[in-house]
């Protein structure tokens, strides 16, 4: 069964939503049966392309990531980040870019960063038939331009603003909201007040689900480790060890061995 928007909304209060990022076909095939949502995040710009942040990520790059993931998905819902400035200018360009992701990259929904100020734009997309996941709290696309990667909801005023944003996004038709680096207390209040699911990243376990960048939780991305990340593996060291063994085998003539080699028949070889 392919997971739908209604299925995700129906999980609220019944089962925690499991979401994770992916940016390619092979990874998607590995995680598809294990998660509810695959987010093709613009974080791919950092972990796959080496950008310092998500600002440089283009629509063409997101389309490429999404196409690969969609080829490897059979069950999970695919949500695609709309990259920086792909939805900020006007409704027309926003619709065109979202349609590209749905029509040509086979995603099921798009994700937009922003609070009440984005509610009209989200409503426009929903009215056009495109499901939208909203995103408040830390907004990586603009955080480095303003205040850095800080925690949100530390004060009463900040908490009230988040609650106001969350309600406006729900009213606009978003089917879920990502809460990034929001204090546990405020994330819990938002989750209890909304009829749509909240999906946390660095916002505590009171959210209706969780999402994490796969390169972070597998220990593949070593540039930095967010405090909220739990390492479930340390694949970087495993990969380095494997490459080291391969290099030694090549240098010492141990690879390729005979079992990795193709041979002519003895008769053909003698004839040659």
Helices and strands as residue ranges (DSSP letters): H 5-10, E 17-21, H 25-31, E 37-40, H 44-47, H 59-72, E 77-81, H 91-105, E 109-113, G 116-118, H 119-127, E 131-137, H 140-146, H 156-172, E 176-180, H 184-193, E 197-201, E 209-212, H 214-217, H 235-251, G 258-260, H 266-271
